[in-house]
Amino acid sequence: MGKVVILGVFVADTAYRADRMPVMGETILGRSFALGPGGKGSNQAVAAARAGAETHFLTRLGEDAFADMADRIWADAGVTSHARRMADSYTGAAFIFVNDATGDNAIIISPGAAAELSPEDIDESVMAGADVFITQLEQPLDAALAGLHSARAAGAATLLNPAPAAELPREMLALCDFITPNETETEALTGLAVLTEADAARAAARLCEMGVGQPIITMGAQGAYLHGHGLVPAISAGPVVETTGAGDAFNGGFAAALSDGRSVLDAVRFGCVVAGISVTRAGAAPSMPSRDEIDTWMATGA
């Protein structure tokens, strides 16, 4: 496949399950704990690399054990890291409380070194020869904007995953060949609620009026709405175990397929397969399928 460059964030997810949240000054016993890799940019990089793309990741880390974990995850997936290690900061981490009875969660994210990502982190030598560039909104906006400018100048297709939801300047939207918001993010950008395919069509048209090249609205179990085509259905690869990271799986898979010269429609279908397989497994980055698994599903539907 071709070359995909991703600017984004890595955080270590620390998830605690308990019957309730402790009150201030109280200590309670939890029921379980899990530590794993997170961050949309990192998850997308793992998905793209496992799907076969030459994948490069731009970010910042601290000098600590969580940074070492990130390096192991990327090496195992085949991601080429261009992470800057910051001795005076720390690698991002997330505290995730999960109510054991209801599954409801409360989250605190401390992005650490990644909060200092800036335009100077955009390495022109890395961007050279890129087929696709992806960024999100977990790092500062000026870094994402600089990445889109650099990618456009290098001749790469530009893809913005506008998560978490935020209002964006038209200058930024005009730099996006593709944008991949979910329903909530689409409403934040356009003011239009998205529940149905018809809703998605109206919102996609609005995004085009705002300067986006081709919107792709991800709609969970319904699939992905591709402007100018319609709804590409989601695939069912088995019982759903966890949907965390499904959007990242789609974005990484879509970018990998696009870098390979596939049509936009075929790349969306490819992304839906990657996402559909990922939700049958626990975790985000660990759930991303290999290229062999994706090809088998594309060929046989199983």
JOQUI-V933271 format. One record per helix or strand of 2 or more residues. SS is the DSSP state (a for helix, b for strand). FROM is the first residue (numbers start at 1). TO is the last residue. If there is no record, write none. Layout:
BEGIN
SS & FROM & TO
SS & FROM & TO
END
This chain:
BEGIN
b & 3 & 7
b & 11 & 18
b & 32 & 38
a & 40 & 50
b & 54 & 58
b & 60 & 62
a & 65 & 77
b & 79 & 81
b & 84 & 86
b & 91 & 99
b & 105 & 112
a & 113 & 116
a & 119 & 121
a & 124 & 127
b & 132 & 135
a & 141 & 154
b & 157 & 160
a & 170 & 173
b & 178 & 179
a & 183 & 190
a & 197 & 209
b & 214 & 218
a & 220 & 222
b & 223 & 226
b & 230 & 233
a & 246 & 259
a & 264 & 278
a & 285 & 287
a & 291 & 300
END
